[in-house]
Amino acid sequence: MTLSFLSRWTANIALLIALLFVTVGSANAELQPMNKNKYYSMQEIIGSGHNFLDKLQII
């Protein structure tokens, strides 16, 4: 039961982080028209996600 709860919690956190990246990316595209042509590769998004998760591990 605990494992199931943890995996659900992790999945929800991952989903929230993904939504956060999409939202921030859209906001940056609107706020900085000059950077509109810069597309983030999946590797960059995954990499920054891992860095964010590493910071969360401290808690």
HTML snippet that shows the backbone in 3Dmol.js (N, CA, C, O; Angstrom):
<script src="https://3Dmol.org/build/3Dmol-min.js"></script>
<div id="view" style="width:600px;height:400px;position:relative"></div>
<script>
const pdb = `
ATOM      1  N   MET A   1       0.837  -1.205   0.000  1.00  0.00           N
ATOM      2  CA  MET A   1       0.000   0.000   0.000  1.00  0.00           C
ATOM      3  C   MET A   1       0.870   1.254   0.000  1.00  0.00           C
ATOM      4  O   MET A   1       0.597   2.215  -0.718  1.00  0.00           O
ATOM      5  N   THR A   2       1.916   1.227   0.812  1.00  0.00           N
ATOM      6  CA  THR A   2       2.797   2.390   0.859  1.00  0.00           C
ATOM      7  C   THR A   2       3.470   2.614  -0.486  1.00  0.00           C
ATOM      8  O   THR A   2       3.586   3.746  -0.955  1.00  0.00           O
ATOM      9  N   LEU A   3       3.916   1.515  -1.106  1.00  0.00           N
ATOM     10  CA  LEU A   3       4.585   1.623  -2.399  1.00  0.00           C
ATOM     11  C   LEU A   3       3.636   2.204  -3.440  1.00  0.00           C
ATOM     12  O   LEU A   3       4.029   3.042  -4.252  1.00  0.00           O
ATOM     13  N   SER A   4       2.389   1.756  -3.411  1.00  0.00           N
ATOM     14  CA  SER A   4       1.396   2.262  -4.357  1.00  0.00           C
ATOM     15  C   SER A   4       1.185   3.753  -4.147  1.00  0.00           C
ATOM     16  O   SER A   4       1.094   4.521  -5.105  1.00  0.00           O
ATOM     17  N   PHE A   5       1.107   4.156  -2.882  1.00  0.00           N
ATOM     18  CA  PHE A   5       0.907   5.569  -2.577  1.00  0.00           C
ATOM     19  C   PHE A   5       2.092   6.403  -3.056  1.00  0.00           C
ATOM     20  O   PHE A   5       1.917   7.478  -3.630  1.00  0.00           O
ATOM     21  N   LEU A   6       3.297   5.893  -2.813  1.00  0.00           N
ATOM     22  CA  LEU A   6       4.499   6.621  -3.223  1.00  0.00           C
ATOM     23  C   LEU A   6       4.579   6.753  -4.734  1.00  0.00           C
ATOM     24  O   LEU A   6       4.942   7.813  -5.244  1.00  0.00           O
ATOM     25  N   SER A   7       4.246   5.695  -5.454  1.00  0.00           N
ATOM     26  CA  SER A   7       4.333   5.762  -6.907  1.00  0.00           C
ATOM     27  C   SER A   7       3.284   6.732  -7.457  1.00  0.00           C
ATOM     28  O   SER A   7       3.553   7.455  -8.416  1.00  0.00           O
ATOM     29  N   ARG A   8       2.100   6.750  -6.858  1.00  0.00           N
ATOM     30  CA  ARG A   8       1.084   7.707  -7.298  1.00  0.00           C
ATOM     31  C   ARG A   8       1.546   9.130  -7.012  1.00  0.00           C
ATOM     32  O   ARG A   8       1.384  10.021  -7.845  1.00  0.00           O
ATOM     33  N   TRP A   9       2.126   9.341  -5.822  1.00  0.00           N
ATOM     34  CA  TRP A   9       2.608  10.667  -5.433  1.00  0.00           C
ATOM     35  C   TRP A   9       3.700  11.126  -6.391  1.00  0.00           C
ATOM     36  O   TRP A   9       3.706  12.277  -6.829  1.00  0.00           O
ATOM     37  N   THR A  10       4.629  10.218  -6.718  1.00  0.00           N
ATOM     38  CA  THR A  10       5.721  10.550  -7.632  1.00  0.00           C
ATOM     39  C   THR A  10       5.180  10.894  -9.013  1.00  0.00           C
ATOM     40  O   THR A  10       5.639  11.847  -9.643  1.00  0.00           O
ATOM     41  N   ALA A  11       4.212  10.126  -9.482  1.00  0.00           N
ATOM     42  CA  ALA A  11       3.629  10.385 -10.798  1.00  0.00           C
ATOM     43  C   ALA A  11       2.947  11.751 -10.819  1.00  0.00           C
ATOM     44  O   ALA A  11       3.061  12.493 -11.795  1.00  0.00           O
ATOM     45  N   ASN A  12       2.233  12.080  -9.734  1.00  0.00           N
ATOM     46  CA  ASN A  12       1.568  13.381  -9.673  1.00  0.00           C
ATOM     47  C   ASN A  12       2.575  14.515  -9.663  1.00  0.00           C
ATOM     48  O   ASN A  12       2.380  15.528 -10.335  1.00  0.00           O
ATOM     49  N   ILE A  13       3.658  14.352  -8.900  1.00  0.00           N
ATOM     50  CA  ILE A  13       4.690  15.383  -8.859  1.00  0.00           C
ATOM     51  C   ILE A  13       5.318  15.555 -10.239  1.00  0.00           C
ATOM     52  O   ILE A  13       5.548  16.679 -10.685  1.00  0.00           O
ATOM     53  N   ALA A  14       5.595  14.429 -10.917  1.00  0.00           N
ATOM     54  CA  ALA A  14       6.187  14.494 -12.257  1.00  0.00           C
ATOM     55  C   ALA A  14       5.245  15.216 -13.222  1.00  0.00           C
ATOM     56  O   ALA A  14       5.690  16.007 -14.055  1.00  0.00           O
ATOM     57  N   LEU A  15       3.960  14.946 -13.109  1.00  0.00           N
ATOM     58  CA  LEU A  15       2.980  15.597 -13.976  1.00  0.00           C
ATOM     59  C   LEU A  15       2.953  17.101 -13.706  1.00  0.00           C
ATOM     60  O   LEU A  15       2.913  17.904 -14.638  1.00  0.00           O
ATOM     61  N   LEU A  16       2.976  17.477 -12.426  1.00  0.00           N
ATOM     62  CA  LEU A  16       2.971  18.899 -12.082  1.00  0.00           C
ATOM     63  C   LEU A  16       4.222  19.589 -12.621  1.00  0.00           C
ATOM     64  O   LEU A  16       4.146  20.713 -13.117  1.00  0.00           O
ATOM     65  N   ILE A  17       5.366  18.923 -12.524  1.00  0.00           N
ATOM     66  CA  ILE A  17       6.612  19.513 -13.031  1.00  0.00           C
ATOM     67  C   ILE A  17       6.524  19.688 -14.547  1.00  0.00           C
ATOM     68  O   ILE A  17       6.953  20.708 -15.087  1.00  0.00           O
ATOM     69  N   ALA A  18       5.967  18.689 -15.225  1.00  0.00           N
ATOM     70  CA  ALA A  18       5.815  18.785 -16.682  1.00  0.00           C
ATOM     71  C   ALA A  18       4.914  19.959 -17.048  1.00  0.00           C
ATOM     72  O   ALA A  18       5.224  20.725 -17.961  1.00  0.00           O
ATOM     73  N   LEU A  19       3.794  20.099 -16.330  1.00  0.00           N
ATOM     74  CA  LEU A  19       2.895  21.222 -16.585  1.00  0.00           C
ATOM     75  C   LEU A  19       3.583  22.544 -16.297  1.00  0.00           C
ATOM     76  O   LEU A  19       3.383  23.529 -17.007  1.00  0.00           O
ATOM     77  N   LEU A  20       4.404  22.558 -15.238  1.00  0.00           N
ATOM     78  CA  LEU A  20       5.133  23.777 -14.888  1.00  0.00           C
ATOM     79  C   LEU A  20       6.065  24.178 -16.023  1.00  0.00           C
ATOM     80  O   LEU A  20       6.129  25.353 -16.385  1.00  0.00           O
ATOM     81  N   PHE A  21       6.799  23.203 -16.596  1.00  0.00           N
ATOM     82  CA  PHE A  21       7.712  23.514 -17.690  1.00  0.00           C
ATOM     83  C   PHE A  21       6.947  24.037 -18.900  1.00  0.00           C
ATOM     84  O   PHE A  21       7.386  24.989 -19.546  1.00  0.00           O
ATOM     85  N   VAL A  22       5.816  23.429 -19.211  1.00  0.00           N
ATOM     86  CA  VAL A  22       5.017  23.882 -20.354  1.00  0.00           C
ATOM     87  C   VAL A  22       4.535  25.313 -20.121  1.00  0.00           C
ATOM     88  O   VAL A  22       4.601  26.152 -21.019  1.00  0.00           O
ATOM     89  N   THR A  23       4.048  25.584 -18.900  1.00  0.00           N
ATOM     90  CA  THR A  23       3.541  26.920 -18.584  1.00  0.00           C
ATOM     91  C   THR A  23       4.652  27.957 -18.649  1.00  0.00           C
ATOM     92  O   THR A  23       4.486  29.020 -19.248  1.00  0.00           O
ATOM     93  N   VAL A  24       5.785  27.645 -18.030  1.00  0.00           N
ATOM     94  CA  VAL A  24       6.913  28.580 -18.040  1.00  0.00           C
ATOM     95  C   VAL A  24       7.410  28.796 -19.460  1.00  0.00           C
ATOM     96  O   VAL A  24       7.743  29.919 -19.840  1.00  0.00           O
ATOM     97  N   GLY A  25       7.462  27.724 -20.249  1.00  0.00           N
ATOM     98  CA  GLY A  25       7.900  27.855 -21.637  1.00  0.00           C
ATOM     99  C   GLY A  25       6.975  28.755 -22.437  1.00  0.00           C
ATOM    100  O   GLY A  25       7.442  29.576 -23.226  1.00  0.00           O
ATOM    101  N   SER A  26       5.663  28.611 -22.243  1.00  0.00           N
ATOM    102  CA  SER A  26       4.703  29.445 -22.957  1.00  0.00           C
ATOM    103  C   SER A  26       4.836  30.896 -22.514  1.00  0.00           C
ATOM    104  O   SER A  26       4.801  31.806 -23.343  1.00  0.00           O
ATOM    105  N   ALA A  27       4.988  31.116 -21.211  1.00  0.00           N
ATOM    106  CA  ALA A  27       5.113  32.472 -20.686  1.00  0.00           C
ATOM    107  C   ALA A  27       6.374  33.132 -21.235  1.00  0.00           C
ATOM    108  O   ALA A  27       6.347  34.301 -21.620  1.00  0.00           O
ATOM    109  N   ASN A  28       7.484  32.383 -21.271  1.00  0.00           N
ATOM    110  CA  ASN A  28       8.725  32.938 -21.796  1.00  0.00           C
ATOM    111  C   ASN A  28       8.592  33.279 -23.269  1.00  0.00           C
ATOM    112  O   ASN A  28       9.127  34.289 -23.727  1.00  0.00           O
ATOM    113  N   ALA A  29       7.881  32.442 -24.015  1.00  0.00           N
ATOM    114  CA  ALA A  29       7.698  32.695 -25.443  1.00  0.00           C
ATOM    115  C   ALA A  29       6.913  33.990 -25.653  1.00  0.00           C
ATOM    116  O   ALA A  29       7.184  34.742 -26.589  1.00  0.00           O
ATOM    117  N   GLU A  30       5.941  34.246 -24.777  1.00  0.00           N
ATOM    118  CA  GLU A  30       5.139  35.457 -24.917  1.00  0.00           C
ATOM    119  C   GLU A  30       5.889  36.689 -24.418  1.00  0.00           C
ATOM    120  O   GLU A  30       5.795  37.766 -25.006  1.00  0.00           O
ATOM    121  N   LEU A  31       6.638  36.516 -23.323  1.00  0.00           N
ATOM    122  CA  LEU A  31       7.344  37.653 -22.739  1.00  0.00           C
ATOM    123  C   LEU A  31       8.586  38.034 -23.537  1.00  0.00           C
ATOM    124  O   LEU A  31       8.971  39.203 -23.564  1.00  0.00           O
ATOM    125  N   GLN A  32       9.213  37.058 -24.186  1.00  0.00           N
ATOM    126  CA  GLN A  32      10.441  37.326 -24.929  1.00  0.00           C
ATOM    127  C   GLN A  32      10.283  36.878 -26.373  1.00  0.00           C
ATOM    128  O   GLN A  32      10.676  35.766 -26.728  1.00  0.00           O
ATOM    129  N   PRO A  33       9.707  37.744 -27.211  1.00  0.00           N
ATOM    130  CA  PRO A  33       9.452  37.371 -28.611  1.00  0.00           C
ATOM    131  C   PRO A  33      10.739  37.018 -29.359  1.00  0.00           C
ATOM    132  O   PRO A  33      10.710  36.232 -30.306  1.00  0.00           O
ATOM    133  N   MET A  34      11.871  37.596 -28.935  1.00  0.00           N
ATOM    134  CA  MET A  34      13.121  37.337 -29.640  1.00  0.00           C
ATOM    135  C   MET A  34      13.560  35.888 -29.489  1.00  0.00           C
ATOM    136  O   MET A  34      14.254  35.355 -30.355  1.00  0.00           O
ATOM    137  N   ASN A  35      13.159  35.248 -28.395  1.00  0.00           N
ATOM    138  CA  ASN A  35      13.555  33.863 -28.149  1.00  0.00           C
ATOM    139  C   ASN A  35      12.502  32.873 -28.651  1.00  0.00           C
ATOM    140  O   ASN A  35      12.565  31.684 -28.339  1.00  0.00           O
ATOM    141  N   LYS A  36      11.539  33.365 -29.426  1.00  0.00           N
ATOM    142  CA  LYS A  36      10.424  32.515 -29.852  1.00  0.00           C
ATOM    143  C   LYS A  36      10.916  31.345 -30.711  1.00  0.00           C
ATOM    144  O   LYS A  36      10.289  30.286 -30.737  1.00  0.00           O
ATOM    145  N   ASN A  37      12.036  31.539 -31.411  1.00  0.00           N
ATOM    146  CA  ASN A  37      12.518  30.490 -32.301  1.00  0.00           C
ATOM    147  C   ASN A  37      13.344  29.441 -31.589  1.00  0.00           C
ATOM    148  O   ASN A  37      13.759  28.455 -32.200  1.00  0.00           O
ATOM    149  N   LYS A  38      13.590  29.643 -30.286  1.00  0.00           N
ATOM    150  CA  LYS A  38      14.384  28.648 -29.546  1.00  0.00           C
ATOM    151  C   LYS A  38      13.456  27.556 -29.039  1.00  0.00           C
ATOM    152  O   LYS A  38      12.539  27.812 -28.259  1.00  0.00           O
ATOM    153  N   TYR A  39      13.709  26.331 -29.497  1.00  0.00           N
ATOM    154  CA  TYR A  39      12.919  25.196 -29.032  1.00  0.00           C
ATOM    155  C   TYR A  39      13.792  24.352 -28.111  1.00  0.00           C
ATOM    156  O   TYR A  39      14.944  24.050 -28.423  1.00  0.00           O
ATOM    157  N   TYR A  40      13.218  23.980 -26.970  1.00  0.00           N
ATOM    158  CA  TYR A  40      13.967  23.153 -26.042  1.00  0.00           C
ATOM    159  C   TYR A  40      13.886  21.697 -26.474  1.00  0.00           C
ATOM    160  O   TYR A  40      12.808  21.186 -26.778  1.00  0.00           O
ATOM    161  N   SER A  41      15.030  21.039 -26.497  1.00  0.00           N
ATOM    162  CA  SER A  41      15.026  19.612 -26.819  1.00  0.00           C
ATOM    163  C   SER A  41      14.492  18.838 -25.621  1.00  0.00           C
ATOM    164  O   SER A  41      14.525  19.329 -24.493  1.00  0.00           O
ATOM    165  N   MET A  42      14.000  17.625 -25.870  1.00  0.00           N
ATOM    166  CA  MET A  42      13.468  16.803 -24.791  1.00  0.00           C
ATOM    167  C   MET A  42      14.556  16.531 -23.757  1.00  0.00           C
ATOM    168  O   MET A  42      14.272  16.448 -22.562  1.00  0.00           O
ATOM    169  N   GLN A  43      15.802  16.391 -24.215  1.00  0.00           N
ATOM    170  CA  GLN A  43      16.907  16.124 -23.290  1.00  0.00           C
ATOM    171  C   GLN A  43      17.091  17.284 -22.320  1.00  0.00           C
ATOM    172  O   GLN A  43      17.334  17.065 -21.133  1.00  0.00           O
ATOM    173  N   GLU A  44      16.978  18.517 -22.812  1.00  0.00           N
ATOM    174  CA  GLU A  44      17.132  19.684 -21.937  1.00  0.00           C
ATOM    175  C   GLU A  44      16.011  19.726 -20.902  1.00  0.00           C
ATOM    176  O   GLU A  44      16.252  20.003 -19.727  1.00  0.00           O
ATOM    177  N   ILE A  45      14.786  19.449 -21.345  1.00  0.00           N
ATOM    178  CA  ILE A  45      13.650  19.474 -20.418  1.00  0.00           C
ATOM    179  C   ILE A  45      13.804  18.389 -19.365  1.00  0.00           C
ATOM    180  O   ILE A  45      13.597  18.632 -18.176  1.00  0.00           O
ATOM    181  N   ILE A  46      14.170  17.185 -19.809  1.00  0.00           N
ATOM    182  CA  ILE A  46      14.352  16.084 -18.859  1.00  0.00           C
ATOM    183  C   ILE A  46      15.499  16.394 -17.906  1.00  0.00           C
ATOM    184  O   ILE A  46      15.419  16.106 -16.712  1.00  0.00           O
ATOM    185  N   GLY A  47      16.572  16.986 -18.444  1.00  0.00           N
ATOM    186  CA  GLY A  47      17.724  17.315 -17.614  1.00  0.00           C
ATOM    187  C   GLY A  47      17.371  18.318 -16.525  1.00  0.00           C
ATOM    188  O   GLY A  47      17.727  18.123 -15.362  1.00  0.00           O
ATOM    189  N   SER A  48      16.670  19.395 -16.893  1.00  0.00           N
ATOM    190  CA  SER A  48      16.302  20.376 -15.878  1.00  0.00           C
ATOM    191  C   SER A  48      15.298  19.782 -14.899  1.00  0.00           C
ATOM    192  O   SER A  48      15.288  20.149 -13.724  1.00  0.00           O
ATOM    193  N   GLY A  49      14.454  18.868 -15.372  1.00  0.00           N
ATOM    194  CA  GLY A  49      13.523  18.194 -14.478  1.00  0.00           C
ATOM    195  C   GLY A  49      14.268  17.375 -13.433  1.00  0.00           C
ATOM    196  O   GLY A  49      13.909  17.368 -12.256  1.00  0.00           O
ATOM    197  N   HIS A  50      15.319  16.682 -13.887  1.00  0.00           N
ATOM    198  CA  HIS A  50      16.104  15.881 -12.945  1.00  0.00           C
ATOM    199  C   HIS A  50      16.798  16.785 -11.933  1.00  0.00           C
ATOM    200  O   HIS A  50      16.862  16.451 -10.750  1.00  0.00           O
ATOM    201  N   ASN A  51      17.313  17.913 -12.376  1.00  0.00           N
ATOM    202  CA  ASN A  51      17.964  18.837 -11.447  1.00  0.00           C
ATOM    203  C   ASN A  51      16.969  19.322 -10.398  1.00  0.00           C
ATOM    204  O   ASN A  51      17.297  19.437  -9.217  1.00  0.00           O
ATOM    205  N   PHE A  52      15.750  19.605 -10.849  1.00  0.00           N
ATOM    206  CA  PHE A  52      14.706  20.065  -9.927  1.00  0.00           C
ATOM    207  C   PHE A  52      14.378  18.973  -8.914  1.00  0.00           C
ATOM    208  O   PHE A  52      14.227  19.241  -7.722  1.00  0.00           O
ATOM    209  N   LEU A  53      14.268  17.729  -9.408  1.00  0.00           N
ATOM    210  CA  LEU A  53      13.963  16.610  -8.515  1.00  0.00           C
ATOM    211  C   LEU A  53      15.103  16.386  -7.521  1.00  0.00           C
ATOM    212  O   LEU A  53      14.863  16.046  -6.363  1.00  0.00           O
ATOM    213  N   ASP A  54      16.350  16.579  -7.977  1.00  0.00           N
ATOM    214  CA  ASP A  54      17.486  16.423  -7.065  1.00  0.00           C
ATOM    215  C   ASP A  54      17.398  17.436  -5.935  1.00  0.00           C
ATOM    216  O   ASP A  54      17.722  17.111  -4.793  1.00  0.00           O
ATOM    217  N   LYS A  55      16.968  18.647  -6.229  1.00  0.00           N
ATOM    218  CA  LYS A  55      16.828  19.654  -5.187  1.00  0.00           C
ATOM    219  C   LYS A  55      15.708  19.266  -4.214  1.00  0.00           C
ATOM    220  O   LYS A  55      15.796  19.532  -3.015  1.00  0.00           O
ATOM    221  N   LEU A  56      14.662  18.638  -4.743  1.00  0.00           N
ATOM    222  CA  LEU A  56      13.553  18.216  -3.877  1.00  0.00           C
ATOM    223  C   LEU A  56      13.976  17.104  -2.929  1.00  0.00           C
ATOM    224  O   LEU A  56      13.383  16.940  -1.863  1.00  0.00           O
ATOM    225  N   GLN A  57      15.004  16.333  -3.309  1.00  0.00           N
ATOM    226  CA  GLN A  57      15.444  15.214  -2.475  1.00  0.00           C
ATOM    227  C   GLN A  57      15.931  15.686  -1.107  1.00  0.00           C
ATOM    228  O   GLN A  57      15.931  14.922  -0.142  1.00  0.00           O
ATOM    229  N   ILE A  58      16.347  16.955  -1.031  1.00  0.00           N
ATOM    230  CA  ILE A  58      16.853  17.491   0.241  1.00  0.00           C
ATOM    231  C   ILE A  58      15.760  17.439   1.312  1.00  0.00           C
ATOM    232  O   ILE A  58      16.035  17.179   2.483  1.00  0.00           O
ATOM    233  N   ILE A  59      14.529  17.689   0.894  1.00  0.00           N
ATOM    234  CA  ILE A  59      13.419  17.734   1.851  1.00  0.00           C
ATOM    235  C   ILE A  59      13.186  16.346   2.436  1.00  0.00           C
ATOM    236  O   ILE A  59      12.293  16.167   3.264  1.00  0.00           O
TER     237      ILE A  59
END
`;
const viewer = $3Dmol.createViewer("view");
viewer.addModel(pdb, "pdb");
viewer.setStyle({}, {cartoon: {color: "spectrum"}});
viewer.zoomTo();
viewer.render();
</script>
